[in-house]
């Protein structure tokens, strides 16, 4: 029989200094790395098919879906990044609906990977995912993408990880990754939730904190009253709360993920307690649903065409927890004494694709149906011209200027979330001309082949004709 001694002091493990990701030395190697090591390096986003192999219910109305790549390759990513998933919510014969989800698993176990989805009963995608994605389901994915992630090497490795609601998903990937690696680290996690029983991963977080002295986890109930027996924090994020959990916050790298309002507050408070803005890393969810609907109603007053744009914007951000672009940004129409200004473009007409063209031709391709832009007003300065056919305006632009900014300043109504090529909400069709696009996973190859592009991360290489 083994006798358990409780009076023996437990010594801390002896660790190497700092943290280093497994692929870091491969990335810095001057020699050609072995093929297996090369495969584990998170080089570039790829399009691939993945099969669901397990589903795990989580607290707070969330579900974790475990996938593996159908080609047998590992998914090499950095802790905090996400994948873009195409869901056939409208049937296999219809275009899929794309959504981006943070990877909640650790890249140190790359042969399977997890996404965790919070169900929004009013959403389009998340209820479908919870009800239809099962072991054996195969989905098209693109990734990994995203600049919100742990560094490949950090000699100090002192982190403050802030999460609210479903913002715990990339933070969980970071915690799992740090726990799996050797090396010295000092990690504080502060997790805000809406109800005591709604903290996803709470059992695993408690286990990690109990066996890994490098990780400390704190919970707060937001602005809810404390239930009986609640031993953690309560109230919204404050400077006093930050000082309580991490009095040395100004010496840490901060990673925070959650709704926009939470992160705006966190940014202000972190600066107030002395954290330099270069040490603050944020991953935004979409702005709150009510704000989006208010924007949608306001734009619908501008013109008939705005109703189409409003629907597209609502679709791109219809689930509060389902996508993670930066702060919501949208062109706001101008006003005069009589109300909102209307677009000056050509009237939209419904065309039967099977009917012949007015001159008897039956081919209604982009070139055949493109109206003449020579009569449009021209604004801006630059050596190239963007012709926006729906709005009815020509915009002059320089080759090094991003198209979205010039378009919005000229009154072209294009919805935009992240403005970094990640979310895909500004996607438009290029009828003619050439662009240079540096996206971060917000568009797929089949869409590019069909003439679509993201103006937020694109520059013009020639005169362009754009369906916007």
Buried (B, 14 or more C-beta within 10 A) or exposed (E): EEEEEEEEEEEEEEEEEBBBBBBBBBBEEEEEBEEEBBBBBBEEBBBBEBBBEEBEEBBBBBBBBBBBBEEEBBBBBBBBBBBBBBBBBEEEEEEBBBBBBBBBBBBBEBEBBBBBBBBBEEBBBBBBBBEEBEEEBEBBBBBBBBEBBBBBBBEBBBBBBBBBBBBBBBBBBBBBBBBBBEBBBBBBBBBBBBEBEBBBBBEBBEEBBEEBEBBBBBBBBBEBEEEEEEEBBBBBBBEEBBEEBBEEBBBBBBBBBBBBBBBEBBBEBBEEBEBEEEBBBBBBBBBBBEBBEEBBEBBBBBBEBBBBBBBBBBBBBBBBBBBBBBBBBBBEBEEEEEEBEEBEBBEEEEEEEEEEEEEEEEEBEEEEEBBEBEEBEEEBEBEBBBBBBBBBBBBBBEEEBBBBBBBBEBBBBBBBBBBBBBBBBBBBBBBBBEBEBEBBBBBBEEBBEEEBBBBBBBBBEEBBBBBB
